[in-house]
């Protein structure tokens, strides 16, 4: 778990190399919100085997936010894959 936390922190630091922290964190927040919206829509749809579509949609929407959104999508995907 410490290794995973270290990797997440390092990826955050490397992702902010040329942008300001506030814009990166704003993009990350919005990207996480996109992922949450896709998850909520998946639960509402309650359709068998639809999880891949909604996960891909959440990743796409988050990635459109910028580097912060890409980072949030990667971290959320990493944690969700680890939980399964």
Backbone as a printed PyTorch tensor [residue, N CA C, xyz], in Angstrom:
tensor([[[  0.8220,  -1.1870,   0.0000],
         [  0.0000,   0.0000,   0.0000],
         [  0.8720,   1.2600,   0.0000]],

        [[  2.0110,   1.2020,   0.6940],
         [  2.9050,   2.3540,   0.7100],
         [  3.4830,   2.6050,  -0.6760]],

        [[  3.7720,   1.5250,  -1.4000],
         [  4.3010,   1.6760,  -2.7520],
         [  3.2710,   2.3440,  -3.6530]],

        [[  2.0300,   1.9200,  -3.5390],
         [  0.9620,   2.5040,  -4.3520],
         [  0.7780,   3.9820,  -4.0240]],

        [[  0.8140,   4.3270,  -2.7570],
         [  0.6890,   5.7260,  -2.3560],
         [  1.8540,   6.5510,  -2.9070]],

        [[  3.0470,   5.9900,  -2.8550],
         [  4.2110,   6.6750,  -3.4010],
         [  4.1120,   6.8860,  -4.8940]],

        [[  3.6110,   5.8720,  -5.6080],
         [  3.4530,   5.9980,  -7.0550],
         [  2.4240,   7.0650,  -7.4140]],

        [[  1.3240,   7.1080,  -6.6640],
         [  0.2940,   8.1190,  -6.9120],
         [  0.8660,   9.5120,  -6.6690]],

        [[  1.6040,   9.6870,  -5.5810],
         [  2.1930,  10.9900,  -5.2840],
         [  3.2030,  11.4000,  -6.3530]],

        [[  4.0470,  10.4700,  -6.7770],
         [  5.0410,  10.7870,  -7.8120],
         [  4.3760,  11.1500,  -9.1310]],

        [[  3.3180,  10.4310,  -9.4800],
         [  2.6320,  10.7560, -10.7280],
         [  1.9650,  12.1210, -10.6400]],

        [[  1.4920,  12.4860,  -9.4640],
         [  0.9050,  13.8170,  -9.2780],
         [  1.9660,  14.8940,  -9.4530]],

        [[  3.1170,  14.7060,  -8.8460],
         [  4.1880,  15.6920,  -8.9510],
         [  4.6750,  15.8080, -10.3900]],

        [[  4.8350,  14.6910, -11.0810],
         [  5.3010,  14.7270, -12.4650],
         [  4.2540,  15.3200, -13.4000]],

        [[  2.9760,  15.1440, -13.0770],
         [  1.9220,  15.6870, -13.9230],
         [  1.8030,  17.1880, -13.8570]],

        [[  2.3440,  17.8060, -12.8280],
         [  2.2180,  19.2410, -12.6260],
         [  3.4690,  19.9780, -13.0840]],

        [[  4.3710,  19.3140, -13.7470],
         [  5.6790,  19.8950, -14.0440],
         [  5.6270,  21.2440, -14.7460]],

        [[  4.7150,  21.4500, -15.6720],
         [  4.7310,  22.7080, -16.4130],
         [  3.4670,  23.5470, -16.2180]],

        [[  2.5410,  23.0750, -15.4550],
         [  1.2900,  23.7980, -15.2470],
         [  1.2020,  24.2490, -13.7980]],

        [[  0.3240,  25.1700, -13.5390],
         [  0.1590,  25.6050, -12.1610],
         [ -0.6130,  24.5490, -11.3790]],

        [[ -0.3830,  24.5060, -10.0950],
         [ -1.0370,  23.5140,  -9.2350],
         [ -2.5490,  23.6920,  -9.2390]],

        [[ -2.9980,  24.9420,  -9.2320],
         [ -4.4340,  25.1700,  -9.1240],
         [ -5.1860,  24.6930, -10.3550]],

        [[ -4.6400,  24.9330, -11.5370],
         [ -5.3370,  24.4710, -12.7380],
         [ -5.2900,  22.9480, -12.8260]],

        [[ -4.1550,  22.3570, -12.4410],
         [ -4.0460,  20.8960, -12.4660],
         [ -5.0340,  20.2640, -11.4890]],

        [[ -5.0900,  20.7820, -10.2720],
         [ -6.0140,  20.2260,  -9.2820],
         [ -7.4690,  20.4520,  -9.6720]],

        [[ -7.7640,  21.5790, -10.2990],
         [ -9.1210,  21.8140, -10.7920],
         [ -9.5110,  20.8220, -11.8720]],

        [[ -8.5780,  20.5620, -12.7830],
         [ -8.8350,  19.5610, -13.8240],
         [ -9.0010,  18.1750, -13.2170]],

        [[ -8.1870,  17.8540, -12.2100],
         [ -8.2840,  16.5460, -11.5540],
         [ -9.6300,  16.4040, -10.8450]],

        [[-10.0760,  17.4640, -10.1890],
         [-11.3780,  17.4270,  -9.5190],
         [-12.5060,  17.2270, -10.5290]],

        [[-12.4610,  17.9890, -11.6150],
         [-13.4910,  17.8550, -12.6420],
         [-13.4430,  16.4710, -13.2920]],

        [[-12.2440,  15.9340, -13.5030],
         [-12.1160,  14.5890, -14.0670],
         [-12.6790,  13.5300, -13.1370]],

        [[-12.4180,  13.6800, -11.8410],
         [-12.9820,  12.7350, -10.8690],
         [-14.5010,  12.8420, -10.8430]],

        [[-15.0050,  14.0650, -10.9990],
         [-16.4570,  14.2480, -11.0430],
         [-17.0490,  13.5880, -12.2940]],

        [[-16.3350,  13.6440, -13.4340],
         [-16.7870,  12.9580, -14.6420],
         [-16.8370,  11.4490, -14.4290]],

        [[-15.8120,  10.9260, -13.7610],
         [-15.7940,   9.4860, -13.4860],
         [-16.9550,   9.1070, -12.5590]],

        [[-17.2220,   9.9430, -11.5620],
         [-18.3220,   9.6680, -10.6410],
         [-19.6640,   9.7280, -11.3670]],

        [[-19.8090,  10.6830, -12.2750],
         [-21.0570,  10.7910, -13.0360],
         [-21.2850,   9.5500, -13.8930]],

        [[-20.2270,   9.0390, -14.5130],
         [-20.3530,   7.8260, -15.3160],
         [-20.7220,   6.6330, -14.4290]],

        [[-20.1320,   6.5640, -13.2390],
         [-20.4540,   5.4810, -12.3110],
         [-21.9130,   5.5620, -11.8680]],

        [[-22.3670,   6.7690, -11.5650],
         [-23.7640,   6.9510, -11.1560],
         [-24.7200,   6.5810, -12.2880]],

        [[-24.3790,   6.9690, -13.5060],
         [-25.2130,   6.6080, -14.6560],
         [-25.2560,   5.1000, -14.8570]],

        [[-24.1240,   4.4270, -14.6090],
         [-24.0850,   2.9740, -14.7460],
         [-25.0120,   2.3250, -13.7190]],

        [[-24.9620,   2.8090, -12.4860],
         [-25.8340,   2.2530, -11.4500],
         [-27.3020,   2.5160, -11.7690]],

        [[-27.5800,   3.6860, -12.3210],
         [-28.9650,   4.0240, -12.6650],
         [-29.4630,   3.1810, -13.8300]],

        [[-28.5860,   2.9270, -14.8100],
         [-28.9910,   2.1270, -15.9720],
         [-29.2730,   0.6960, -15.5670]],

        [[-28.4670,   0.1680, -14.6330],
         [-28.6650,  -1.1860, -14.1220],
         [-28.8230,  -2.1990, -15.2540]],

        [[-27.9370,  -2.1100, -16.2350],
         [-27.9820,  -2.9750, -17.4010],
         [-26.7950,  -3.9240, -17.3610]],

        [[-27.0350,  -5.1710, -17.6200],
         [-26.0000,  -6.1980, -17.5320],
         [-24.8600,  -5.9300, -18.5200]],

        [[-23.6300,  -6.0520, -18.0440],
         [-22.3990,  -5.8920, -18.8340],
         [-22.2230,  -4.4940, -19.4370]],

        [[-22.7710,  -3.4850, -18.8070],
         [-22.6090,  -2.1220, -19.3200],
         [-21.4430,  -1.3990, -18.6610]],

        [[-20.7540,  -2.0440, -17.7380],
         [-19.7130,  -1.3670, -16.9710],
         [-18.5570,  -0.9000, -17.8470]],

        [[-18.2080,  -1.6510, -18.8780],
         [-17.0870,  -1.2490, -19.7350],
         [-17.4170,   0.0210, -20.5130]],

        [[-18.6480,   0.1310, -20.9760],
         [-19.0490,   1.3420, -21.6960],
         [-18.9560,   2.5580, -20.7880]],

        [[-19.5290,   2.4700, -19.5980],
         [-19.5510,   3.6200, -18.7050],
         [-18.1540,   3.9620, -18.1980]],

        [[-17.3160,   2.9600, -17.9880],
         [-15.9410,   3.2330, -17.5720],
         [-15.1840,   3.9610, -18.6910]],

        [[-15.3660,   3.5140, -19.9140],
         [-14.7140,   4.1640, -21.0520],
         [-15.2350,   5.5920, -21.2320]],

        [[-16.5310,   5.7790, -21.0430],
         [-17.0990,   7.1240, -21.1630],
         [-16.5490,   8.0590, -20.0880]],

        [[-16.4360,   7.5490, -18.8720],
         [-15.8750,   8.3550, -17.7920],
         [-14.4230,   8.7160, -18.0530]],

        [[-13.6440,   7.7570, -18.5440],
         [-12.2410,   8.0260, -18.8730],
         [-12.1280,   9.0750, -19.9740]],

        [[-12.9600,   8.9580, -20.9930],
         [-12.9200,   9.9130, -22.1030],
         [-13.2650,  11.3160, -21.6230]],

        [[-14.3500,  11.4210, -20.8680],
         [-14.7680,  12.7390, -20.3800],
         [-13.7030,  13.3570, -19.4840]],

        [[-13.1030,  12.5470, -18.6180],
         [-12.0640,  13.0580, -17.7260],
         [-10.8310,  13.4930, -18.5160]],

        [[-10.4650,  12.7270, -19.5280],
         [ -9.2750,  13.0420, -20.3140],
         [ -9.4550,  14.3290, -21.1080]],

        [[-10.6800,  14.6930, -21.4410],
         [-10.9400,  15.9290, -22.1700],
         [-10.6870,  17.1660, -21.3080]],

        [[-10.5880,  16.9810, -20.0020],
         [-10.3420,  18.1040, -19.0860],
         [ -8.9090,  18.6150, -19.1670]],

        [[ -7.9830,  17.7530, -19.5490],
         [ -6.5730,  18.1400, -19.6040],
         [ -5.7260,  17.1690, -18.8070]],

        [[ -4.4790,  17.5180, -18.5350],
         [ -3.5740,  16.6120, -17.8290],
         [ -4.0780,  16.2110, -16.4410]],

        [[ -4.7400,  17.1080, -15.7440],
         [ -5.2870,  16.7630, -14.4380],
         [ -6.3860,  15.7220, -14.5410]],

        [[ -7.2130,  15.8380, -15.5540],
         [ -8.2720,  14.8550, -15.7720],
         [ -7.7160,  13.5010, -16.1600]],

        [[ -6.6700,  13.5090, -16.9770],
         [ -6.0250,  12.2510, -17.3540],
         [ -5.4550,  11.5770, -16.1140]],

        [[ -4.8130,  12.3650, -15.2680],
         [ -4.2340,  11.8140, -14.0470],
         [ -5.3250,  11.2300, -13.1530]],

        [[ -6.4380,  11.9420, -12.9830],
         [ -7.5340,  11.4560, -12.1380],
         [ -8.1130,  10.1650, -12.6940]],

        [[ -8.2890,  10.0900, -14.0090],
         [ -8.8270,   8.8780, -14.6160],
         [ -7.8830,   7.6950, -14.4040]],

        [[ -6.5670,   7.9290, -14.5250],
         [ -5.6060,   6.8520, -14.3200],
         [ -5.6180,   6.3620, -12.8780]],

        [[ -5.6560,   7.2840, -11.9370],
         [ -5.6400,   6.9000, -10.5310],
         [ -6.9200,   6.1610, -10.1570]],

        [[ -8.0610,   6.6600, -10.5930],
         [ -9.3320,   6.0080, -10.2810],
         [ -9.3860,   4.6350, -10.9320]],

        [[ -8.9110,   4.5120, -12.1700],
         [ -8.8980,   3.2190, -12.8390],
         [ -7.9660,   2.2470, -12.1230]],

        [[ -6.8370,   2.7470, -11.6560],
         [ -5.8850,   1.9120, -10.9320],
         [ -6.5070,   1.3860,  -9.6450]],

        [[ -7.1580,   2.2550,  -8.8950],
         [ -7.7870,   1.8320,  -7.6430],
         [ -8.9670,   0.8990,  -7.8930]],

        [[ -9.7530,   1.1550,  -8.9190],
         [-10.9080,   0.2820,  -9.1770],
         [-10.4500,  -1.0940,  -9.6460]],

        [[ -9.3600,  -1.1510, -10.4070],
         [ -8.8240,  -2.4460, -10.8340],
         [ -8.2440,  -3.2060,  -9.6530]],

        [[ -7.6690,  -2.4840,  -8.6990],
         [ -7.0830,  -3.1360,  -7.5320],
         [ -8.1550,  -3.6940,  -6.6060]],

        [[ -9.3170,  -3.0570,  -6.5790],
         [-10.3960,  -3.5160,  -5.7110],
         [-11.0860,  -4.7650,  -6.2310]],

        [[-10.9720,  -5.0270,  -7.5130],
         [-11.6760,  -6.1870,  -8.0850],
         [-10.9200,  -7.4430,  -7.9090]]])
